[in-house]
Amino acid sequence: MSTERTFIAVKPDGVQRGIFPEILRRFQNKGFKLVGIKLTLANESLLREHYSDLQSKPFFPSLLSYMLSGPILATVWEGKDVVKQGRVLLGATNPLQSAPGTIRGDFALDMGRNIIHGSDSVESAEKEISLWFKKEELVEYKPTLHGWI
Ligand code: RTP
């Protein structure tokens, strides 16, 4: 069993619209293990670090104000191929292209309000997890379903 981890953040619209329980349910039902969770308000320096590759994009200021507009539910999930599988559960970045059955496909209309973030590689996941969580905020445990999934 791989212990790959990914960082999944429910963005302010996903929190305020009350979609986050459905998102947690989808990751749990798929077979992933929750190892970190907190409701947090981001700050600009954290977001500049998190989105460091997007700082020169024209949409960056609106992305910043969107991500600063309310609480974010930051989570870390563990399991086999969780980085790639997480991106499948999320759906395409642009809700126009995200398939029904995916989180963005089912709940989002607009690229600038696309509900959720998921790490796009194992390397970004490691970077993002250490950016958003302290080591002691992540929990090591054996889930009851261990051995089945
Ligand atoms: P995320 O990081 O949020 O999971 O999204 P992603 O990898 O699928 O997409 P990325 O290219 O990293 O973009 C990050 C977020 O920026 C917003 N965005 N707006 N043209 C636009 O208006 C535009 N492009 C990207 C989205 O909220 C996207 O999720």
Backbone and ligand atoms as CSV (ligand in chain L), in Angstrom:
chain,resi,resn,atom,element,x,y,z
A,1,MET,N,N,0.861,-1.209,0.000
A,1,MET,CA,C,0.000,0.000,0.000
A,1,MET,C,C,0.886,1.244,0.000
A,2,SER,N,N,0.663,2.095,-0.997
A,2,SER,CA,C,1.419,3.340,-1.076
A,2,SER,C,C,0.971,4.292,0.027
A,3,THR,N,N,1.896,5.124,0.497
A,3,THR,CA,C,1.480,6.128,1.476
A,3,THR,C,C,1.541,7.516,0.842
A,4,GLU,N,N,1.328,7.536,-0.469
A,4,GLU,CA,C,1.312,8.827,-1.171
A,4,GLU,C,C,0.266,9.748,-0.522
A,5,ARG,N,N,0.619,11.041,-0.483
A,5,ARG,CA,C,-0.301,12.022,0.099
A,5,ARG,C,C,-0.573,13.152,-0.884
A,6,THR,N,N,-1.753,13.741,-0.755
A,6,THR,CA,C,-2.052,14.929,-1.554
A,6,THR,C,C,-2.688,16.008,-0.691
A,7,PHE,N,N,-2.562,17.243,-1.192
A,7,PHE,CA,C,-3.183,18.381,-0.504
A,7,PHE,C,C,-4.435,18.779,-1.281
A,8,ILE,N,N,-5.565,18.746,-0.593
A,8,ILE,CA,C,-6.846,19.139,-1.192
A,8,ILE,C,C,-7.404,20.292,-0.368
A,9,ALA,N,N,-7.706,21.411,-1.031
A,9,ALA,CA,C,-8.259,22.553,-0.304
A,9,ALA,C,C,-9.623,22.903,-0.888
A,10,VAL,N,N,-10.623,22.947,-0.017
A,10,VAL,CA,C,-11.923,23.446,-0.440
A,10,VAL,C,C,-11.833,24.966,-0.367
A,11,LYS,N,N,-12.010,25.603,-1.514
A,11,LYS,CA,C,-11.842,27.059,-1.622
A,11,LYS,C,C,-13.025,27.784,-0.952
A,12,PRO,N,N,-12.919,29.106,-0.764
A,12,PRO,CA,C,-13.973,29.812,-0.002
A,12,PRO,C,C,-15.398,29.573,-0.505
A,13,ASP,N,N,-15.590,29.456,-1.817
A,13,ASP,CA,C,-16.961,29.222,-2.317
A,13,ASP,C,C,-17.461,27.829,-1.927
A,14,GLY,N,N,-16.577,26.844,-1.938
A,14,GLY,CA,C,-16.956,25.480,-1.567
A,14,GLY,C,C,-17.304,25.373,-0.085
A,15,VAL,N,N,-16.647,26.206,0.732
A,15,VAL,CA,C,-16.959,26.231,2.164
A,15,VAL,C,C,-18.296,26.952,2.384
A,16,GLN,N,N,-18.399,28.187,1.803
A,16,GLN,CA,C,-19.602,29.012,2.053
A,16,GLN,C,C,-20.868,28.381,1.476
A,17,ARG,N,N,-20.722,27.647,0.365
A,17,ARG,CA,C,-21.898,27.006,-0.232
A,17,ARG,C,C,-22.237,25.677,0.449
A,18,GLY,N,N,-21.415,25.275,1.398
A,18,GLY,CA,C,-21.711,24.046,2.151
A,18,GLY,C,C,-21.469,22.778,1.347
A,19,ILE,N,N,-20.557,22.860,0.367
A,19,ILE,CA,C,-20.275,21.673,-0.460
A,19,ILE,C,C,-19.206,20.785,0.183
A,20,PHE,N,N,-18.512,21.333,1.197
A,20,PHE,CA,C,-17.371,20.579,1.734
A,20,PHE,C,C,-17.714,19.195,2.304
A,21,PRO,N,N,-18.884,18.982,2.946
A,21,PRO,CA,C,-19.147,17.623,3.437
A,21,PRO,C,C,-19.225,16.612,2.293
A,22,GLU,N,N,-19.808,17.032,1.170
A,22,GLU,CA,C,-19.905,16.163,-0.014
A,22,GLU,C,C,-18.512,15.836,-0.564
A,23,ILE,N,N,-17.629,16.832,-0.508
A,23,ILE,CA,C,-16.258,16.622,-1.000
A,23,ILE,C,C,-15.522,15.619,-0.107
A,24,LEU,N,N,-15.657,15.792,1.198
A,24,LEU,CA,C,-15.019,14.850,2.141
A,24,LEU,C,C,-15.577,13.446,1.907
A,25,ARG,N,N,-16.891,13.368,1.713
A,25,ARG,CA,C,-17.542,12.069,1.488
A,25,ARG,C,C,-16.979,11.394,0.242
A,26,ARG,N,N,-16.781,12.168,-0.825
A,26,ARG,CA,C,-16.286,11.561,-2.071
A,26,ARG,C,C,-14.877,10.995,-1.909
A,27,PHE,N,N,-14.012,11.727,-1.209
A,27,PHE,CA,C,-12.646,11.218,-0.998
A,27,PHE,C,C,-12.661,10.003,-0.068
A,28,GLN,N,N,-13.509,10.062,0.969
A,28,GLN,CA,C,-13.623,8.947,1.913
A,28,GLN,C,C,-14.178,7.703,1.208
A,29,ASN,N,N,-15.246,7.882,0.431
A,29,ASN,CA,C,-15.871,6.746,-0.260
A,29,ASN,C,C,-14.943,6.099,-1.270
A,30,LYS,N,N,-14.092,6.903,-1.899
A,30,LYS,CA,C,-13.172,6.350,-2.883
A,30,LYS,C,C,-12.163,5.420,-2.216
A,31,GLY,N,N,-11.917,5.643,-0.924
A,31,GLY,CA,C,-10.994,4.767,-0.196
A,31,GLY,C,C,-9.788,5.482,0.377
A,32,PHE,N,N,-9.803,6.820,0.338
A,32,PHE,CA,C,-8.654,7.556,0.863
A,32,PHE,C,C,-8.806,7.816,2.360
A,33,LYS,N,N,-7.648,8.003,2.973
A,33,LYS,CA,C,-7.602,8.203,4.432
A,33,LYS,C,C,-7.284,9.669,4.726
A,34,LEU,N,N,-8.131,10.273,5.547
A,34,LEU,CA,C,-7.918,11.666,5.947
A,34,LEU,C,C,-6.843,11.712,7.023
A,35,VAL,N,N,-5.758,12.457,6.765
A,35,VAL,CA,C,-4.693,12.532,7.789
A,35,VAL,C,C,-4.474,13.951,8.305
A,36,GLY,N,N,-5.169,14.927,7.694
A,36,GLY,CA,C,-5.051,16.303,8.182
A,36,GLY,C,C,-6.252,17.103,7.734
A,37,ILE,N,N,-6.770,17.961,8.625
A,37,ILE,CA,C,-7.918,18.800,8.243
A,37,ILE,C,C,-7.958,20.027,9.137
A,38,LYS,N,N,-8.135,21.195,8.528
A,38,LYS,CA,C,-8.367,22.401,9.332
A,38,LYS,C,C,-9.037,23.488,8.491
A,39,LEU,N,N,-9.898,24.240,9.191
A,39,LEU,CA,C,-10.527,25.395,8.569
A,39,LEU,C,C,-9.612,26.573,8.845
A,40,THR,N,N,-9.219,27.274,7.778
A,40,THR,CA,C,-8.205,28.312,7.980
A,40,THR,C,C,-8.451,29.494,7.043
A,41,LEU,N,N,-8.000,30.662,7.506
A,41,LEU,CA,C,-8.010,31.839,6.626
A,41,LEU,C,C,-6.602,31.969,6.060
A,42,ALA,N,N,-6.495,31.984,4.749
A,42,ALA,CA,C,-5.167,32.109,4.141
A,42,ALA,C,C,-4.689,33.552,4.277
A,43,ASN,N,N,-3.390,33.769,4.112
A,43,ASN,CA,C,-2.909,35.145,4.007
A,43,ASN,C,C,-2.159,35.284,2.687
A,44,GLU,N,N,-1.882,36.536,2.327
A,44,GLU,CA,C,-1.337,36.785,0.994
A,44,GLU,C,C,0.012,36.104,0.776
A,45,SER,N,N,0.870,36.100,1.803
A,45,SER,CA,C,2.198,35.532,1.563
A,45,SER,C,C,2.110,34.016,1.365
A,46,LEU,N,N,1.219,33.363,2.107
A,46,LEU,CA,C,1.032,31.915,1.906
A,46,LEU,C,C,0.519,31.642,0.480
A,47,LEU,N,N,-0.426,32.463,0.033
A,47,LEU,CA,C,-1.004,32.236,-1.298
A,47,LEU,C,C,0.008,32.538,-2.409
A,48,ARG,N,N,0.850,33.543,-2.191
A,48,ARG,CA,C,1.891,33.842,-3.195
A,48,ARG,C,C,2.862,32.679,-3.321
A,49,GLU,N,N,3.129,32.034,-2.190
A,49,GLU,CA,C,4.004,30.851,-2.199
A,49,GLU,C,C,3.278,29.669,-2.862
A,50,HIS,N,N,2.037,29.467,-2.459
A,50,HIS,CA,C,1.255,28.344,-2.986
A,50,HIS,C,C,1.098,28.440,-4.505
A,51,TYR,N,N,0.788,29.634,-4.986
A,51,TYR,CA,C,0.584,29.839,-6.432
A,51,TYR,C,C,1.792,30.550,-7.055
A,52,SER,N,N,3.011,30.193,-6.634
A,52,SER,CA,C,4.200,30.930,-7.091
A,52,SER,C,C,4.368,30.875,-8.614
A,53,ASP,N,N,3.903,29.796,-9.238
A,53,ASP,CA,C,4.042,29.676,-10.702
A,53,ASP,C,C,3.015,30.507,-11.460
A,54,LEU,N,N,2.047,31.092,-10.759
A,54,LEU,CA,C,0.976,31.829,-11.463
A,54,LEU,C,C,1.062,33.340,-11.258
A,55,GLN,N,N,2.111,33.798,-10.530
A,55,GLN,CA,C,2.169,35.216,-10.122
A,55,GLN,C,C,2.146,36.194,-11.288
A,56,SER,N,N,2.648,35.768,-12.465
A,56,SER,CA,C,2.689,36.709,-13.590
A,56,SER,C,C,1.414,36.646,-14.449
A,57,LYS,N,N,0.497,35.758,-14.104
A,57,LYS,CA,C,-0.725,35.608,-14.917
A,57,LYS,C,C,-1.672,36.790,-14.695
A,58,PRO,N,N,-2.392,37.184,-15.743
A,58,PRO,CA,C,-3.315,38.331,-15.593
A,58,PRO,C,C,-4.423,38.077,-14.571
A,59,PHE,N,N,-4.793,36.814,-14.372
A,59,PHE,CA,C,-5.870,36.523,-13.432
A,59,PHE,C,C,-5.385,36.417,-11.986
A,60,PHE,N,N,-4.062,36.586,-11.756
A,60,PHE,CA,C,-3.532,36.363,-10.402
A,60,PHE,C,C,-4.184,37.261,-9.338
A,61,PRO,N,N,-4.364,38.577,-9.588
A,61,PRO,CA,C,-5.005,39.411,-8.545
A,61,PRO,C,C,-6.411,38.920,-8.190
A,62,SER,N,N,-7.188,38.492,-9.196
A,62,SER,CA,C,-8.540,38.033,-8.848
A,62,SER,C,C,-8.483,36.676,-8.151
A,63,LEU,N,N,-7.484,35.845,-8.503
A,63,LEU,CA,C,-7.303,34.571,-7.795
A,63,LEU,C,C,-6.976,34.837,-6.314
A,64,LEU,N,N,-6.092,35.829,-6.090
A,64,LEU,CA,C,-5.729,36.181,-4.710
A,64,LEU,C,C,-6.957,36.639,-3.916
A,65,SER,N,N,-7.748,37.552,-4.498
A,65,SER,CA,C,-8.875,38.070,-3.711
A,65,SER,C,C,-9.937,36.985,-3.501
A,66,TYR,N,N,-10.098,36.109,-4.478
A,66,TYR,CA,C,-11.012,34.951,-4.307
A,66,TYR,C,C,-10.552,34.083,-3.138
A,67,MET,N,N,-9.275,33.750,-3.104
A,67,MET,CA,C,-8.768,32.841,-2.074
A,67,MET,C,C,-8.700,33.497,-0.685
A,68,LEU,N,N,-8.741,34.861,-0.678
A,68,LEU,CA,C,-8.721,35.584,0.607
A,68,LEU,C,C,-10.130,35.923,1.090
A,69,SER,N,N,-11.159,35.531,0.297
A,69,SER,CA,C,-12.507,36.025,0.575
A,69,SER,C,C,-13.234,35.283,1.700
A,70,GLY,N,N,-12.658,34.212,2.214
A,70,GLY,CA,C,-13.319,33.478,3.296
A,70,GLY,C,C,-12.488,32.280,3.690
A,71,PRO,N,N,-12.990,31.508,4.658
A,71,PRO,CA,C,-12.221,30.351,5.125
A,71,PRO,C,C,-12.035,29.286,4.045
A,72,ILE,N,N,-10.911,28.594,4.177
A,72,ILE,CA,C,-10.558,27.493,3.279
A,72,ILE,C,C,-10.494,26.233,4.138
A,73,LEU,N,N,-11.030,25.136,3.638
A,73,LEU,CA,C,-10.894,23.869,4.367
A,73,LEU,C,C,-9.699,23.128,3.780
A,74,ALA,N,N,-8.601,23.137,4.536
A,74,ALA,CA,C,-7.357,22.508,4.069
A,74,ALA,C,C,-7.338,21.059,4.542
A,75,THR,N,N,-7.092,20.137,3.610
A,75,THR,CA,C,-7.064,18.726,3.988
A,75,THR,C,C,-5.874,18.008,3.360
A,76,VAL,N,N,-5.470,16.918,4.008
A,76,VAL,CA,C,-4.439,16.040,3.450
A,76,VAL,C,C,-5.004,14.628,3.442
A,77,TRP,N,N,-4.897,13.983,2.277
A,77,TRP,CA,C,-5.419,12.624,2.101
A,77,TRP,C,C,-4.281,11.704,1.717
A,78,GLU,N,N,-4.426,10.455,2.139
A,78,GLU,CA,C,-3.379,9.466,1.899
A,78,GLU,C,C,-3.982,8.253,1.201
A,79,GLY,N,N,-3.213,7.629,0.301
A,79,GLY,CA,C,-3.675,6.387,-0.329
A,79,GLY,C,C,-3.018,6.155,-1.673
A,80,LYS,N,N,-3.359,5.038,-2.281
A,80,LYS,CA,C,-2.747,4.624,-3.540
A,80,LYS,C,C,-3.067,5.637,-4.656
A,81,ASP,N,N,-2.026,6.159,-5.277
A,81,ASP,CA,C,-2.172,7.097,-6.401
A,81,ASP,C,C,-3.076,8.285,-6.066
A,82,VAL,N,N,-3.063,8.721,-4.815
A,82,VAL,CA,C,-4.045,9.738,-4.385
A,82,VAL,C,C,-3.878,11.077,-5.116
A,83,VAL,N,N,-2.654,11.390,-5.581
A,83,VAL,CA,C,-2.477,12.668,-6.276
A,83,VAL,C,C,-3.257,12.645,-7.597
A,84,LYS,N,N,-3.010,11.616,-8.404
A,84,LYS,CA,C,-3.707,11.527,-9.699
A,84,LYS,C,C,-5.193,11.265,-9.520
A,85,GLN,N,N,-5.519,10.383,-8.606
A,85,GLN,CA,C,-6.938,10.072,-8.370
A,85,GLN,C,C,-7.691,11.301,-7.865
A,86,GLY,N,N,-7.005,12.098,-7.044
A,86,GLY,CA,C,-7.620,13.321,-6.527
A,86,GLY,C,C,-7.974,14.271,-7.665
A,87,ARG,N,N,-7.054,14.396,-8.620
A,87,ARG,CA,C,-7.321,15.288,-9.763
A,87,ARG,C,C,-8.509,14.767,-10.584
A,88,VAL,N,N,-8.651,13.438,-10.658
A,88,VAL,CA,C,-9.800,12.872,-11.377
A,88,VAL,C,C,-11.094,13.216,-10.639
A,89,LEU,N,N,-11.082,13.076,-9.311
A,89,LEU,CA,C,-12.286,13.411,-8.536
A,89,LEU,C,C,-12.648,14.890,-8.691
A,90,LEU,N,N,-11.616,15.764,-8.786
A,90,LEU,CA,C,-11.863,17.211,-8.923
A,90,LEU,C,C,-12.493,17.555,-10.269
A,91,GLY,N,N,-11.996,16.951,-11.341
A,91,GLY,CA,C,-12.420,17.343,-12.690
A,91,GLY,C,C,-11.541,18.458,-13.232
A,92,ALA,N,N,-11.734,18.809,-14.493
A,92,ALA,CA,C,-10.897,19.809,-15.150
A,92,ALA,C,C,-11.000,21.168,-14.457
A,93,THR,N,N,-9.897,21.947,-14.555
A,93,THR,CA,C,-9.837,23.271,-13.914
A,93,THR,C,C,-10.994,24.163,-14.358
A,94,ASN,N,N,-11.264,24.150,-15.665
A,94,ASN,CA,C,-12.355,24.960,-16.207
A,94,ASN,C,C,-13.660,24.153,-16.152
A,95,PRO,N,N,-14.636,24.596,-15.357
A,95,PRO,CA,C,-15.873,23.832,-15.232
A,95,PRO,C,C,-16.589,23.565,-16.561
A,96,LEU,N,N,-16.258,24.362,-17.576
A,96,LEU,CA,C,-16.842,24.087,-18.901
A,96,LEU,C,C,-16.366,22.741,-19.443
A,97,GLN,N,N,-15.169,22.331,-19.010
A,97,GLN,CA,C,-14.609,21.068,-19.488
A,97,GLN,C,C,-14.698,19.936,-18.463
A,98,SER,N,N,-15.183,20.223,-17.271
A,98,SER,CA,C,-15.184,19.159,-16.263
A,98,SER,C,C,-16.448,18.310,-16.385
A,99,ALA,N,N,-16.214,16.999,-16.392
A,99,ALA,CA,C,-17.305,16.057,-16.661
A,99,ALA,C,C,-18.276,15.971,-15.489
A,100,PRO,N,N,-19.556,15.736,-15.799
A,100,PRO,CA,C,-20.514,15.439,-14.733
A,100,PRO,C,C,-19.999,14.243,-13.934
A,101,GLY,N,N,-20.227,14.260,-12.649
A,101,GLY,CA,C,-19.688,13.183,-11.798
A,101,GLY,C,C,-18.424,13.622,-11.087
A,102,THR,N,N,-17.741,14.639,-11.651
A,102,THR,CA,C,-16.595,15.200,-10.942
A,102,THR,C,C,-17.099,16.340,-10.047
A,103,ILE,N,N,-16.248,16.747,-9.090
A,103,ILE,CA,C,-16.681,17.790,-8.150
A,103,ILE,C,C,-16.951,19.101,-8.895
A,104,ARG,N,N,-16.004,19.509,-9.739
A,104,ARG,CA,C,-16.237,20.757,-10.484
A,104,ARG,C,C,-17.353,20.580,-11.512
A,105,GLY,N,N,-17.426,19.404,-12.113
A,105,GLY,CA,C,-18.476,19.126,-13.098
A,105,GLY,C,C,-19.858,19.180,-12.466
A,106,ASP,N,N,-19.948,18.802,-11.216
A,106,ASP,CA,C,-21.257,18.767,-10.553
A,106,ASP,C,C,-21.625,20.075,-9.855
A,107,PHE,N,N,-20.603,20.870,-9.455
A,107,PHE,CA,C,-20.930,22.009,-8.585
A,107,PHE,C,C,-20.433,23.366,-9.062
A,108,ALA,N,N,-19.649,23.438,-10.156
A,108,ALA,CA,C,-19.062,24.734,-10.522
A,108,ALA,C,C,-19.406,25.140,-11.941
A,109,LEU,N,N,-19.478,26.469,-12.143
A,109,LEU,CA,C,-19.770,27.026,-13.468
A,109,LEU,C,C,-18.619,27.848,-14.005
A,110,ASP,N,N,-17.782,28.345,-13.110
A,110,ASP,CA,C,-16.851,29.400,-13.479
A,110,ASP,C,C,-15.436,29.035,-13.033
A,111,MET,N,N,-14.456,29.247,-13.917
A,111,MET,CA,C,-13.047,28.959,-13.610
A,111,MET,C,C,-12.570,29.737,-12.382
A,112,GLY,N,N,-13.074,30.949,-12.223
A,112,GLY,CA,C,-12.673,31.794,-11.094
A,112,GLY,C,C,-13.420,31.459,-9.810
A,113,ARG,N,N,-14.277,30.455,-9.839
A,113,ARG,CA,C,-15.037,29.995,-8.658
A,113,ARG,C,C,-15.168,28.488,-8.788
A,114,ASN,N,N,-14.002,27.821,-8.784
A,114,ASN,CA,C,-14.054,26.387,-9.115
A,114,ASN,C,C,-13.901,25.469,-7.904
A,115,ILE,N,N,-14.259,26.008,-6.724
A,115,ILE,CA,C,-14.568,25.222,-5.517
A,115,ILE,C,C,-13.414,24.535,-4.805
A,116,ILE,N,N,-12.448,24.025,-5.576
A,116,ILE,CA,C,-11.508,23.109,-4.932
A,116,ILE,C,C,-10.139,23.168,-5.589
A,117,HIS,N,N,-9.121,22.937,-4.791
A,117,HIS,CA,C,-7.748,22.795,-5.300
A,117,HIS,C,C,-7.240,21.398,-4.976
A,118,GLY,N,N,-6.468,20.819,-5.883
A,118,GLY,CA,C,-5.791,19.549,-5.605
A,118,GLY,C,C,-4.393,19.572,-6.177
A,119,SER,N,N,-3.424,19.053,-5.444
A,119,SER,CA,C,-2.029,19.030,-5.920
A,119,SER,C,C,-1.948,18.317,-7.275
A,120,ASP,N,N,-1.062,18.835,-8.148
A,120,ASP,CA,C,-0.975,18.243,-9.491
A,120,ASP,C,C,0.188,17.269,-9.662
A,121,SER,N,N,1.016,17.084,-8.642
A,121,SER,CA,C,2.102,16.096,-8.714
A,121,SER,C,C,2.506,15.747,-7.284
A,122,VAL,N,N,3.242,14.649,-7.157
A,122,VAL,CA,C,3.695,14.242,-5.822
A,122,VAL,C,C,4.604,15.320,-5.233
A,123,GLU,N,N,5.436,15.934,-6.087
A,123,GLU,CA,C,6.359,16.982,-5.612
A,123,GLU,C,C,5.568,18.191,-5.114
A,124,SER,N,N,4.549,18.646,-5.906
A,124,SER,CA,C,3.775,19.807,-5.432
A,124,SER,C,C,3.031,19.441,-4.166
A,125,ALA,N,N,2.555,18.203,-4.070
A,125,ALA,CA,C,1.821,17.799,-2.857
A,125,ALA,C,C,2.724,17.949,-1.635
A,126,GLU,N,N,3.956,17.495,-1.753
A,126,GLU,CA,C,4.867,17.594,-0.599
A,126,GLU,C,C,5.090,19.049,-0.212
A,127,LYS,N,N,5.299,19.888,-1.234
A,127,LYS,CA,C,5.535,21.315,-0.986
A,127,LYS,C,C,4.290,21.954,-0.332
A,128,GLU,N,N,3.121,21.651,-0.893
A,128,GLU,CA,C,1.888,22.285,-0.410
A,128,GLU,C,C,1.531,21.814,0.997
A,129,ILE,N,N,1.719,20.520,1.265
A,129,ILE,CA,C,1.397,20.003,2.605
A,129,ILE,C,C,2.270,20.701,3.649
A,130,SER,N,N,3.560,20.871,3.333
A,130,SER,CA,C,4.422,21.502,4.346
A,130,SER,C,C,4.167,23.004,4.443
A,131,LEU,N,N,3.596,23.575,3.390
A,131,LEU,CA,C,3.252,25.000,3.437
A,131,LEU,C,C,2.000,25.251,4.304
A,132,TRP,N,N,1.019,24.370,4.191
A,132,TRP,CA,C,-0.275,24.601,4.851
A,132,TRP,C,C,-0.385,23.942,6.229
A,133,PHE,N,N,0.423,22.906,6.472
A,133,PHE,CA,C,0.308,22.167,7.727
A,133,PHE,C,C,1.640,22.076,8.452
A,134,LYS,N,N,1.567,22.137,9.792
A,134,LYS,CA,C,2.737,21.799,10.593
A,134,LYS,C,C,2.779,20.274,10.684
A,135,LYS,N,N,3.973,19.739,10.870
A,135,LYS,CA,C,4.132,18.280,10.916
A,135,LYS,C,C,3.208,17.645,11.966
A,136,GLU,N,N,3.109,18.307,13.123
A,136,GLU,CA,C,2.317,17.721,14.218
A,136,GLU,C,C,0.801,17.805,13.978
A,137,GLU,N,N,0.388,18.514,12.933
A,137,GLU,CA,C,-1.048,18.572,12.611
A,137,GLU,C,C,-1.489,17.377,11.754
A,138,LEU,N,N,-0.534,16.585,11.282
A,138,LEU,CA,C,-0.872,15.414,10.470
A,138,LEU,C,C,-0.885,14.182,11.366
A,139,VAL,N,N,-1.902,13.348,11.182
A,139,VAL,CA,C,-2.142,12.247,12.117
A,139,VAL,C,C,-1.807,10.902,11.467
A,140,GLU,N,N,-1.003,10.117,12.170
A,140,GLU,CA,C,-0.684,8.758,11.709
A,140,GLU,C,C,-1.634,7.804,12.424
A,141,TYR,N,N,-2.375,6.981,11.688
A,141,TYR,CA,C,-3.237,5.976,12.333
A,141,TYR,C,C,-3.593,4.891,11.330
A,142,LYS,N,N,-4.035,3.776,11.867
A,142,LYS,CA,C,-4.447,2.652,11.043
A,142,LYS,C,C,-5.966,2.690,10.941
A,143,PRO,N,N,-6.537,2.919,9.750
A,143,PRO,CA,C,-7.999,2.988,9.678
A,143,PRO,C,C,-8.622,1.608,9.862
A,144,THR,N,N,-9.870,1.591,10.310
A,144,THR,CA,C,-10.574,0.325,10.540
A,144,THR,C,C,-10.679,-0.500,9.261
A,145,LEU,N,N,-10.778,0.201,8.128
A,145,LEU,CA,C,-10.936,-0.514,6.852
A,145,LEU,C,C,-9.618,-1.036,6.300
A,146,HIS,N,N,-8.528,-0.777,7.023
A,146,HIS,CA,C,-7.216,-1.194,6.552
A,146,HIS,C,C,-7.254,-2.670,6.162
A,147,GLY,N,N,-6.766,-2.993,4.958
A,147,GLY,CA,C,-6.806,-4.384,4.526
A,147,GLY,C,C,-7.893,-4.620,3.492
A,148,TRP,N,N,-8.953,-3.814,3.527
A,148,TRP,CA,C,-10.029,-3.940,2.530
A,148,TRP,C,C,-9.780,-3.012,1.362
A,149,ILE,N,N,-9.347,-1.782,1.657
A,149,ILE,CA,C,-9.121,-0.811,0.583
A,149,ILE,C,C,-7.638,-0.538,0.504
L,1,RTP,P1,P,-5.812,24.476,-8.573
L,1,RTP,O1,O,-4.344,24.795,-8.443
L,1,RTP,O2,O,-6.714,25.479,-7.920
L,1,RTP,O3,O,-6.130,23.055,-8.222
L,1,RTP,O4,O,-6.156,24.574,-10.091
L,1,RTP,P2,P,-5.436,23.908,-11.287
L,1,RTP,O5,O,-4.117,23.286,-10.905
L,1,RTP,O6,O,-6.441,23.009,-11.889
L,1,RTP,O7,O,-5.197,25.172,-12.200
L,1,RTP,P3,P,-4.051,26.276,-12.169
L,1,RTP,O8,O,-3.658,26.507,-13.573
L,1,RTP,O9,O,-2.978,25.934,-11.165
L,1,RTP,O10,O,-4.842,27.552,-11.671
L,1,RTP,C1,C,-5.072,27.780,-10.321
L,1,RTP,C2,C,-6.427,28.422,-10.140
L,1,RTP,O11,O,-6.413,29.714,-10.732
L,1,RTP,C3,C,-7.704,30.016,-11.233
L,1,RTP,N1,N,-7.592,30.315,-12.660
L,1,RTP,N2,N,-8.253,31.271,-13.228
L,1,RTP,N3,N,-7.962,32.083,-16.743
L,1,RTP,C4,C,-8.425,32.187,-15.514
L,1,RTP,O12,O,-9.233,33.005,-15.188
L,1,RTP,C5,C,-7.899,31.250,-14.521
L,1,RTP,N4,N,-7.039,30.291,-14.745
L,1,RTP,C6,C,-6.835,29.683,-13.548
L,1,RTP,C7,C,-8.585,28.813,-10.980
L,1,RTP,O13,O,-9.294,29.021,-9.752
L,1,RTP,C8,C,-7.571,27.693,-10.839
L,1,RTP,O14,O,-8.099,26.626,-10.086
